[in-house]
């Protein structure tokens, strides 16, 4: 039930909602809990709300951390 | 999909697994608190590839599973009255109450509607002004801010027929309760990623320091979980007990401060019953006095709640505390199945019994 899905912000509307694309499907979501999003951001979507913006630089850390071991 | 596929890399997973094998040699009990982790661990076969001495224990992190029978009876009682429409997340429909379930009441004609978001319940209220809409407010810290935000919206838009039957629960008090009970030895916690997106890492600090149990906030893909296990093992090897955020792409140390402030604005912390576990102090959330007009419990004089009957042979409580696995319950797969669930752990797709049934 605590599942949150990553998706990309496609459009932001004046009523503090946004269209989020998740694997080709468009979902409308409230930005009440995360108003700082921009078009093109990847966000976590849960129960009709954006919970957080996914941080690209942090997302890369795991791959950098293990890079030495992968080489 | 971006932020999913790359965390399913077999090469990376194999590499982390090799590192786990290098540093792990002692038996350890690691609890994954969250039901979404439990499902991911099973779905990706992680138990089978980890060394045998790493024992992964499923914890109480399935909100549907820990919702007590009395609460199910409350929501069923609302559904039996014509003036109410009950709205709920789908997982709640089949959870058995004392003598019925929402699914059974729906089959008898009750107006019970499955929603994806509490905002959908609010829309139903706007479209049905002659009815009172009850939303079954079940969830952990991930979901509670969405309910708080919906109540604030209802307040702003002066919607008078929307009510929430709150059963929000908090994860850190449950983790402390498990450690205090000493019924099971837990060497490390895989902490729930999306709960932590909201609450951050600070609430786990006292668990790590007071009980000397390392905590790693983990993402949900196999590479995330394997790395988190590695980070726990590394701490255990070095006799450390700290809180590490592995899921840093989605979790900040301070959490989501906007979501936390909305939770605080609408709810107060109360003692709360957990199905099969009992009462845990300060582990639940109730709507505070400022928003009492949205509290469905203010309407309880209009309904008749039946006497609570617990199914005595159900061992969900021990499963939720990690004391036994579902395989040790005599009802599992025999009488209790996903088609005919007796315990809540078999109902929810994130329940331990359901996951064992489907994947083990």
HADDOCK unambig.tbl for C-alpha pairs under 7 A between the chains (distance, minus, plus):
assign (segid A and resid 1 and name CA) (segid B and resid 62 and name CA) 6.95 0.50 0.50
assign (segid A and resid 2 and name CA) (segid B and resid 36 and name CA) 6.69 0.50 0.50
assign (segid A and resid 2 and name CA) (segid B and resid 142 and name CA) 5.91 0.50 0.50
assign (segid A and resid 2 and name CA) (segid B and resid 143 and name CA) 6.96 0.50 0.50
assign (segid A and resid 2 and name CA) (segid B and resid 194 and name CA) 6.32 0.50 0.50
assign (segid A and resid 3 and name CA) (segid B and resid 36 and name CA) 6.42 0.50 0.50
assign (segid A and resid 4 and name CA) (segid B and resid 194 and name CA) 6.94 0.50 0.50
assign (segid A and resid 6 and name CA) (segid B and resid 3 and name CA) 6.87 0.50 0.50
assign (segid A and resid 23 and name CA) (segid B and resid 1 and name CA) 6.15 0.50 0.50
assign (segid A and resid 33 and name CA) (segid B and resid 258 and name CA) 5.85 0.50 0.50
assign (segid A and resid 33 and name CA) (segid B and resid 259 and name CA) 5.28 0.50 0.50
assign (segid A and resid 47 and name CA) (segid B and resid 116 and name CA) 5.78 0.50 0.50
assign (segid A and resid 47 and name CA) (segid B and resid 117 and name CA) 4.44 0.50 0.50
assign (segid A and resid 48 and name CA) (segid B and resid 116 and name CA) 7.00 0.50 0.50
assign (segid A and resid 48 and name CA) (segid B and resid 117 and name CA) 5.13 0.50 0.50
assign (segid A and resid 49 and name CA) (segid B and resid 146 and name CA) 6.63 0.50 0.50
assign (segid A and resid 52 and name CA) (segid B and resid 250 and name CA) 6.53 0.50 0.50
assign (segid A and resid 53 and name CA) (segid B and resid 250 and name CA) 6.91 0.50 0.50
assign (segid A and resid 54 and name CA) (segid B and resid 249 and name CA) 5.26 0.50 0.50
assign (segid A and resid 54 and name CA) (segid B and resid 250 and name CA) 5.21 0.50 0.50
assign (segid A and resid 55 and name CA) (segid B and resid 249 and name CA) 4.73 0.50 0.50
assign (segid A and resid 55 and name CA) (segid B and resid 250 and name CA) 6.64 0.50 0.50
assign (segid A and resid 56 and name CA) (segid B and resid 249 and name CA) 6.76 0.50 0.50
assign (segid A and resid 58 and name CA) (segid B and resid 248 and name CA) 5.79 0.50 0.50
assign (segid A and resid 58 and name CA) (segid B and resid 249 and name CA) 4.73 0.50 0.50
assign (segid A and resid 59 and name CA) (segid B and resid 249 and name CA) 4.82 0.50 0.50
assign (segid A and resid 69 and name CA) (segid B and resid 15 and name CA) 6.99 0.50 0.50
assign (segid A and resid 70 and name CA) (segid B and resid 15 and name CA) 6.87 0.50 0.50
